[in-house]
Amino acid sequence: MKHLTKLRDGIKIFDALNSDVRITILEMIMKDKELNLDYFAKSLNISNSAVTMHIRKLSEAGLITITTASGIRGSKKICSLNMDRLLIDFDSEKTKTNVYSFELSIGHYVNYEIMPTCGLVSSSGIIGEFDEPRYFSFTERFNAQLIWFKSGFLEYKIPNALKPDEKIKELQISMEVASEAPGFSANYPSDIHFSVNNVNLGYWTSPGEFNDRRGNFTPSWWFPNLGQYGKLKMLAVNDSGTFIDGILISDTTI
């Protein structure tokens, strides 16, 4: 998901979407997940140079990712979507003065229950050993940048900065999440549940664990045969219900 809180931050995206050809290319990728440049040229009956221009525009906007794969006649460029949702917040400028914002590291949980397969890694290396839940209690966990487990939960304490005369209107939590599959699998649905103060908010079903490209923040030492990135999701709870990326997942309100 791409979350825009300022319209000007989306100029490249809006420009890239201002083309019937590029919209068609995105629709084709949405249907078939991964396509090469030759396919677009043949299907749309346009030249390779024109396809290259449109693909470059979509890539520069961050809408697609281009990877190189080996083919029968040499290497070929493969295009895939770089985001599953675009969220534009038109009210952010009006309400930002009434917002308390905190950054909570993934390793700053206060309670956990973990079943292997599992593990923790920092930006520089593995914390402990793979598939050993005991390492989730080690102090090195505070440096964790990636955590995975087959089943269980992580519990966090979120700071409450509200003054006595203030009332919360909405809680938003942004995170990068994915499934935990054996090795990796883009088709491995996993239900990820959320709760606050022991109240169940609902769940989001992750489609899988992704390995078609390296993540934007994936360190160079990370294993190429494991998951590389997740989906950026926005959980929001307000007077209207609980939402993931603006889509209602339950009637639980703030």
Secondary structure, 3 states (H helix, E strand, C coil): CEEECCHHHHHHHHHHHCCHHHHHHHHHHHHHCEEEHHHHHHHHCCCHHHHHHHHHHHHHCCCEEEEEEEECCEEEEEEEECCCCEEECCCHHHHHHHCCCCCCCCCCCCEEEEEEEEEEECCCCECCCCCCHHHHHCHHHHHCCEEEEEEEEEECCCCCCCCCCCCCCCEEEEEEECCCCCCCECCCCEEEEEEECCEEEEEEEECCEECCCCCCCCCCCCCCCCCCECEEEEEEEECCEEEECCEEEECCCC
